[in-house]
Amino acid sequence: MSGLTMHLHSDPASGLAASQAAIINNQALSLSRQGDYASAEDLHLQALDLKLSTVGENNLTTAITRNALGELYLKMGKITDAEEQLKKAVSVRMRNGPAYDAAVSVENLGQVHEVKGDLEEARRVRLSHPADIMVCGNYDCPGETFDQSQLLACSGCKSAFYCGRACQAKDWRARHRTFCKKRA
């Protein structure tokens, strides 16, 4: 089972609460995919409360919820809330998590700065992984990490990075075009 991290709980009540929180998170993700962001937010917040009360702030499962909540807030346009959640997720994931998870949260935080119009900060954040590990800026790119040198920077703003032209074109149409033009 390489690549899988198991979180064992010595207290059965803690383990049950963590399992319940995971179920709630999955329900929230499903609602988010359906476009019901308000209900998804409520469920993510319930899961976050459960995790904070049982496993604490510095647990990877809490960081997973914070990342999901940050992604949701980006979709909802709640940029300040997204930034707060993603900064906390990055902090935990950089210290304790798999490189891919940390890179995903870093990319999400970079997108927050794009939306805010601070492309220089978006670039700085995206390049901040100590091992130079990044993910493609196209949200729908298959889950994979890349060495920074393997990615192409957007030729317009140099703040978004892609594994290839197809991913760059897809993200351009879906999202990046709006923010890249702010630099012009």
Rosetta silent file (secondary structure, phi, psi, omega in degrees, C-alpha in Angstrom):
SEQUENCE: MSGLTMHLHSDPASGLAASQAAIINNQALSLSRQGDYASAEDLHLQALDLKLSTVGENNLTTAITRNALGELYLKMGKITDAEEQLKKAVSVRMRNGPAYDAAVSVENLGQVHEVKGDLEEARRVRLSHPADIMVCGNYDCPGETFDQSQLLACSGCKSAFYCGRACQAKDWRARHRTFCKKRA
SCORE:     score description
SCORE:     0.000 S_00000001
   1 L     0.000   51.656 -179.057    0.000    0.000    0.000 S_00000001
   2 L   -67.192  147.253 -179.868    2.636    2.535   -0.920 S_00000001
   3 L    85.594   -8.676 -179.091    1.534    6.147   -1.010 S_00000001
   4 L  -102.942  132.117  178.363   -1.214    5.534    1.515 S_00000001
   5 L  -111.068  127.678  177.955   -0.967    7.008    4.966 S_00000001
   6 L  -104.089  139.161  178.601   -3.004    5.493    7.769 S_00000001
   7 L  -113.384  106.368 -179.446   -3.897    7.491   10.831 S_00000001
   8 L   -92.099  142.664 -178.733   -4.463    5.240   13.810 S_00000001
   9 L  -118.697  124.175 -179.173   -6.251    6.536   16.862 S_00000001
  10 L   -72.026  -26.333  178.883   -5.532    5.029   20.252 S_00000001
  11 L   -95.416  117.675 -178.399   -8.838    6.369   21.568 S_00000001
  12 H   -56.922  -36.104  179.159  -11.814    4.583   19.901 S_00000001
  13 H   -64.855  -39.220  178.036  -13.996    7.694   20.251 S_00000001
  14 H   -64.272  -42.639  178.696  -11.358    9.752   18.442 S_00000001
  15 H   -63.587  -40.932  178.433  -11.183    7.178   15.653 S_00000001
  16 H   -64.844  -43.064  179.192  -14.962    7.158   15.287 S_00000001
  17 H   -63.725  -41.039  178.811  -15.090   10.958   15.152 S_00000001
  18 H   -64.729  -39.312  177.262  -12.344   11.042   12.519 S_00000001
  19 H   -65.117  -41.901  177.496  -14.244    8.461   10.442 S_00000001
  20 H   -62.696  -41.228  179.712  -17.442   10.491   10.761 S_00000001
  21 H   -63.211  -39.404  178.815  -15.563   13.622    9.706 S_00000001
  22 H   -63.990  -40.948  177.598  -14.223   11.841    6.607 S_00000001
  23 H   -62.947  -43.615  179.114  -17.751   10.791    5.633 S_00000001
  24 H   -62.517  -43.478  177.233  -18.964   14.362    6.127 S_00000001
  25 H   -58.692  -42.973 -179.744  -16.073   15.683    3.979 S_00000001
  26 H   -64.412  -38.210  175.790  -16.979   13.261    1.186 S_00000001
  27 H   -63.792  -40.413  179.157  -20.594   14.415    1.315 S_00000001
  28 H   -62.982  -43.576  178.949  -19.375   18.018    1.137 S_00000001
  29 H   -61.872  -39.497  177.501  -17.234   17.269   -1.910 S_00000001
  30 H   -63.425  -44.684  177.944  -20.218   15.666   -3.625 S_00000001
  31 H   -63.268  -38.533  178.665  -22.391   18.718   -2.907 S_00000001
  32 H   -62.839  -43.427  178.293  -19.644   21.000   -4.203 S_00000001
  33 H   -62.482  -28.180  178.730  -19.461   19.047   -7.489 S_00000001
  34 L   -84.209   -6.066  179.134  -23.247   19.529   -7.768 S_00000001
  35 L    90.233    5.505  178.550  -22.837   23.288   -7.262 S_00000001
  36 L   -90.954   74.765 -173.316  -24.422   23.403   -3.793 S_00000001
  37 H   -67.825  -37.146 -178.230  -21.590   25.407   -2.253 S_00000001
  38 H   -64.390  -44.074  178.433  -23.460   26.660    0.816 S_00000001
  39 H   -68.132  -37.770  177.654  -24.370   23.139    1.942 S_00000001
  40 H   -62.360  -42.696  178.353  -20.865   21.923    1.121 S_00000001
  41 H   -59.966  -46.535  179.500  -19.413   24.714    3.267 S_00000001
  42 H   -56.968  -43.906 -179.066  -21.641   23.759    6.202 S_00000001
  43 H   -68.909  -42.572  177.893  -20.520   20.132    5.990 S_00000001
  44 H   -60.284  -40.524  179.131  -16.832   20.987    5.640 S_00000001
  45 H   -65.932  -36.968  175.007  -17.098   23.224    8.706 S_00000001
  46 H   -62.366  -45.837  179.621  -18.771   20.395   10.665 S_00000001
  47 H   -62.689  -41.635  179.395  -15.973   18.038    9.657 S_00000001
  48 H   -61.891  -45.056  177.954  -13.359   20.628   10.583 S_00000001
  49 H   -59.296  -43.417  178.339  -14.886   21.101   14.043 S_00000001
  50 H   -61.003  -46.283 -177.892  -14.892   17.330   14.590 S_00000001
  51 H   -67.067  -42.597  179.142  -11.283   16.995   13.533 S_00000001
  52 H   -61.781  -37.597 -177.228  -10.087   19.952   15.584 S_00000001
  53 H   -78.286  -17.465 -177.325  -11.777   18.583   18.688 S_00000001
  54 H  -111.233  -46.057 -175.912  -10.402   15.061   18.257 S_00000001
  55 L  -110.809  -14.217  174.526   -7.084   15.072   16.384 S_00000001
  56 L    90.335  175.449 -174.913   -6.116   18.751   16.567 S_00000001
  57 L   -68.613  -36.846 -171.180   -4.807   21.399   14.213 S_00000001
  58 L   -91.637   19.448  178.266   -1.518   19.737   13.234 S_00000001
  59 L   -93.220  143.119 -179.217   -3.013   16.492   11.972 S_00000001
  60 H   -60.889  -34.559  179.913   -2.931   15.716    8.255 S_00000001
  61 H   -65.635  -33.656  175.747   -6.633   14.888    8.204 S_00000001
  62 H   -67.383  -40.642  178.703   -7.379   18.386    9.503 S_00000001
  63 H   -64.226  -35.242  177.152   -5.152   19.836    6.765 S_00000001
  64 H   -61.837  -44.255  178.523   -7.058   17.825    4.151 S_00000001
  65 H   -65.463  -42.113  178.928  -10.295   19.422    5.314 S_00000001
  66 H   -62.137  -39.869  177.940   -8.724   22.882    5.370 S_00000001
  67 H   -63.620  -46.579  179.687   -7.486   22.379    1.792 S_00000001
  68 H   -61.509  -40.638  178.263  -10.937   21.238    0.611 S_00000001
  69 H   -66.165  -39.939  176.748  -12.548   24.192    2.370 S_00000001
  70 H   -62.052  -42.831  177.046  -10.002   26.542    0.783 S_00000001
  71 H   -61.903  -41.848  178.742  -10.776   25.143   -2.680 S_00000001
  72 H   -63.147  -45.279  179.563  -14.489   25.591   -2.004 S_00000001
  73 H   -62.313  -34.379  174.565  -13.994   29.174   -0.844 S_00000001
  74 H   -60.012  -46.398  179.374  -12.077   29.892   -4.061 S_00000001
  75 H   -62.403  -35.040 -177.302  -15.088   28.660   -6.055 S_00000001
  76 H   -81.780  -10.142 -177.217  -17.399   30.776   -3.882 S_00000001
  77 L    80.382   13.666  177.242  -15.277   33.896   -4.280 S_00000001
  78 L   -90.660   75.824 -168.653  -14.549   34.034   -0.535 S_00000001
  79 H   -67.759  -41.919  179.158  -10.909   34.836   -1.134 S_00000001
  80 H   -62.679  -42.502  178.417   -9.940   35.924    2.395 S_00000001
  81 H   -66.103  -40.521  177.877  -11.466   32.739    3.834 S_00000001
  82 H   -60.056  -45.964 -179.107   -9.759   30.627    1.160 S_00000001
  83 H   -60.911  -43.991 -179.889   -6.402   32.189    1.962 S_00000001
  84 H   -60.121  -47.677 -178.260   -6.820   31.572    5.701 S_00000001
  85 H   -66.767  -42.123 -176.545   -7.707   27.891    5.236 S_00000001
  86 H   -70.969  -35.345  175.647   -5.019   27.237    2.639 S_00000001
  87 H   -60.433  -41.745  178.839   -2.237   28.877    4.668 S_00000001
  88 H   -67.719  -40.215  178.423   -3.068   26.529    7.551 S_00000001
  89 H   -63.699  -44.908  179.554   -3.217   23.524    5.205 S_00000001
  90 H   -59.771  -44.720 -177.967    0.154   24.426    3.643 S_00000001
  91 H   -56.463  -47.419 -178.929    1.748   24.803    7.068 S_00000001
  92 H   -73.063  -45.070 -176.118    0.757   21.301    8.187 S_00000001
  93 H   -66.813  -32.626  177.363    1.231   19.596    4.843 S_00000001
  94 H   -67.160  -36.205 -178.343    4.734   21.023    4.351 S_00000001
  95 H   -81.041  -39.830 -166.491    5.821   19.657    7.734 S_00000001
  96 H  -121.358  -14.768 -167.970    4.004   16.333    7.857 S_00000001
  97 L  -100.771  172.156  172.511    2.445   15.376    4.594 S_00000001
  98 L   -61.208  149.839 -177.599    3.262   13.690    1.340 S_00000001
  99 H   -56.972  -39.527 -178.979    4.950   15.999   -1.168 S_00000001
 100 H   -61.390  -46.164 -178.969    1.951   15.827   -3.525 S_00000001
 101 H   -61.040  -42.623  178.261   -0.488   17.020   -0.849 S_00000001
 102 H   -63.443  -43.086 -178.996    1.756   19.938    0.065 S_00000001
 103 H   -63.922  -36.233  177.808    2.180   20.862   -3.601 S_00000001
 104 H   -64.359  -46.993  179.587   -1.605   20.845   -4.137 S_00000001
 105 H   -64.315  -37.661  177.275   -2.185   23.211   -1.218 S_00000001
 106 H   -62.961  -45.282  178.147    0.648   25.460   -2.424 S_00000001
 107 H   -60.298  -44.082  178.853   -0.906   25.599   -5.911 S_00000001
 108 H   -60.743  -41.866  178.106   -4.302   26.434   -4.403 S_00000001
 109 H   -65.639  -36.190  174.497   -2.746   29.233   -2.359 S_00000001
 110 H   -60.664  -38.984  178.355   -1.057   30.491   -5.532 S_00000001
 111 H   -65.483  -34.188  175.729   -4.481   30.657   -7.166 S_00000001
 112 H   -58.510  -46.112 -178.303   -5.718   32.793   -4.267 S_00000001
 113 H   -68.402  -32.415  173.714   -2.994   35.325   -5.019 S_00000001
 114 H   -59.588  -49.545 -178.897   -3.860   35.203   -8.731 S_00000001
 115 H   -60.121  -37.032  179.068   -7.473   36.076   -7.925 S_00000001
 116 L   -72.998   -8.781  179.589   -6.260   38.919   -5.702 S_00000001
 117 L    86.005    9.271 -179.860   -4.278   40.259   -8.675 S_00000001
 118 L  -102.311   80.206 -175.260   -0.884   39.718   -7.033 S_00000001
 119 H   -70.169  -29.417  176.286    0.817   37.599   -9.671 S_00000001
 120 H   -65.348  -41.691  177.482    4.278   38.112   -8.211 S_00000001
 121 H   -68.794  -36.608  176.434    3.111   36.640   -4.900 S_00000001
 122 H   -58.724  -44.098  178.379    1.339   33.840   -6.775 S_00000001
 123 H   -64.341  -46.710 -178.993    4.649   32.970   -8.434 S_00000001
 124 H   -59.072  -45.864 -179.765    6.589   33.221   -5.164 S_00000001
 125 H   -62.044  -47.155 -177.737    4.120   30.943   -3.367 S_00000001
 126 H   -62.409  -30.444 -179.763    4.105   28.381   -6.162 S_00000001
 127 L   -91.333   10.467 -171.741    7.896   28.245   -6.159 S_00000001
 128 L   -86.399   -8.836 -178.977    8.080   27.950   -2.353 S_00000001
 129 L   -64.333  125.478 -175.210    8.172   24.167   -1.946 S_00000001
 130 L   -60.452  -23.832 -179.839   11.591   23.431   -0.423 S_00000001
 131 L   -98.100   13.034 -178.714   12.082   20.391   -2.654 S_00000001
 132 L    56.808   33.734  179.247   11.101   22.315   -5.834 S_00000001
 133 E   -98.743  135.900 -178.494    8.074   20.053   -6.181 S_00000001
 134 E  -140.690  165.132  169.116    4.974   21.429   -7.891 S_00000001
 135 L  -113.440  159.423  176.238    1.713   20.312   -9.438 S_00000001
 136 L   -63.256  142.878 -179.292    0.377   21.446  -12.780 S_00000001
 137 L   -72.211  -10.633  176.731   -1.765   24.594  -12.543 S_00000001
 138 L   -81.589  115.512 -175.257   -4.591   22.901  -14.454 S_00000001
 139 L   -55.891  -32.144 -176.432   -6.981   21.634  -11.767 S_00000001
 140 L   -90.172    5.988  176.469   -8.021   18.668  -13.941 S_00000001
 141 L   -67.914  140.592  178.773   -4.477   17.460  -14.599 S_00000001
 142 L   -56.025  143.460 -177.149   -3.956   13.944  -13.220 S_00000001
 143 L   -60.176  103.303 -178.149   -2.535   13.958   -9.698 S_00000001
 144 L  -152.575  146.574  173.781    1.194   14.024  -10.184 S_00000001
 145 L   -99.466  152.881  179.580    4.114   15.994   -8.834 S_00000001
 146 E  -131.489  149.373  166.975    6.723   17.564  -11.040 S_00000001
 147 E   -71.503  142.359 -178.061   10.128   18.982  -10.477 S_00000001
 148 H   -48.921  -38.069 -177.220    9.898   22.721  -11.000 S_00000001
 149 H   -68.772  -14.804 -179.099   12.194   22.467  -14.046 S_00000001
 150 H   -85.094  -12.328 -174.089    9.691   20.156  -15.807 S_00000001
 151 L   -99.575  150.900  177.155    6.895   22.735  -15.905 S_00000001
 152 E   -96.468  132.066  175.636    6.254   25.521  -18.374 S_00000001
 153 E   -83.982  146.098  173.565    5.541   28.984  -17.004 S_00000001
 154 L   -55.363  130.162 -177.022    2.736   31.022  -18.545 S_00000001
 155 L   -71.230  -19.959 -179.463    4.437   33.211  -21.137 S_00000001
 156 L   -81.582  -48.761 -173.144    2.255   36.187  -20.213 S_00000001
 157 L  -115.398  -16.507 -179.899    2.590   36.438  -16.450 S_00000001
 158 L    62.729   15.754 -176.971    5.195   33.804  -15.504 S_00000001
 159 L  -110.012   -9.665  177.622    3.136   33.040  -12.377 S_00000001
 160 L  -116.063  145.772 -173.115    1.241   29.889  -13.430 S_00000001
 161 E  -128.925  141.175 -174.115    2.962   26.616  -14.295 S_00000001
 162 E  -137.219  152.595 -179.859    1.846   23.709  -16.488 S_00000001
 163 L   -78.940  -16.236  179.130    3.025   20.228  -17.422 S_00000001
 164 L  -173.896  174.599 -176.720    2.336   20.858  -21.097 S_00000001
 165 H   -64.364  -36.452 -178.869    0.575   22.998  -23.679 S_00000001
 166 H   -62.613  -44.405  178.611   -2.697   21.029  -23.467 S_00000001
 167 H   -67.132  -37.694  179.077   -3.040   21.684  -19.727 S_00000001
 168 H   -63.602  -44.487 -179.672   -2.054   25.312  -20.191 S_00000001
 169 H   -64.467  -41.445 -179.773   -4.709   25.791  -22.895 S_00000001
 170 H   -64.549  -44.040  179.697   -7.381   24.081  -20.799 S_00000001
 171 H   -69.671  -32.972  178.169   -6.609   26.209  -17.724 S_00000001
 172 H   -59.908  -47.968 -179.336   -6.424   29.339  -19.892 S_00000001
 173 H   -68.184  -38.088 -173.936   -9.978   28.774  -21.096 S_00000001
 174 H   -81.370  -31.165 -167.721  -11.303   27.695  -17.685 S_00000001
 175 H  -154.404  -54.306 -164.810   -9.621   30.155  -15.338 S_00000001
 176 H   -65.570  -30.926 -177.460   -6.225   31.732  -15.873 S_00000001
 177 H   -52.458  -42.087 -178.561   -7.122   34.095  -18.755 S_00000001
 178 H   -60.186  -39.799 -173.862   -9.106   36.316  -16.381 S_00000001
 179 H   -89.741  -32.849 -179.401   -6.194   36.771  -13.994 S_00000001
 180 H   -63.752  -39.657 -178.437   -3.305   36.812  -16.441 S_00000001
 181 H   -63.905  -21.430  178.966   -4.750   39.846  -18.218 S_00000001
 182 H   -62.600  -26.323 -178.238   -4.592   41.787  -14.951 S_00000001
 183 H   -73.855  -29.317 -176.357   -0.843   41.906  -15.427 S_00000001
 184 L   -67.349    0.000    0.000   -1.142   43.588  -18.817 S_00000001
